[in-house]
Amino acid sequence: MYKRIYFDISGVCNAHCRYCVSGKDSISGSEHRKQGKFIDIETFSGAITHMLSKKIIAPDCEVILYSWGEPFLHKDLKMII
């Protein structure tokens, strides 16, 4: 059972960090910004509920809302937290 997971709620990043594949101005970075989307609350909640029910994550699991996207751009961040 995992005690920590990284769950990217945003497929969007507004940074242009030259060291990051999701933000820099390269083929992958610019395409990532154009195609990025945000997860909806129902999908996020369903995924967490599913992982709990299947004992993939522990009830006290730390859910980190960042991997490649910028979570602060998500309009429903407050509800997700």
Summary of the structure (lengths in Angstrom):
residues: 81
radius of gyration: 14.1
end to end distance: 21.7
largest distance: 40.7
contacts: 207
relative contact order: 0.31
helix: 36%
strand: 19%
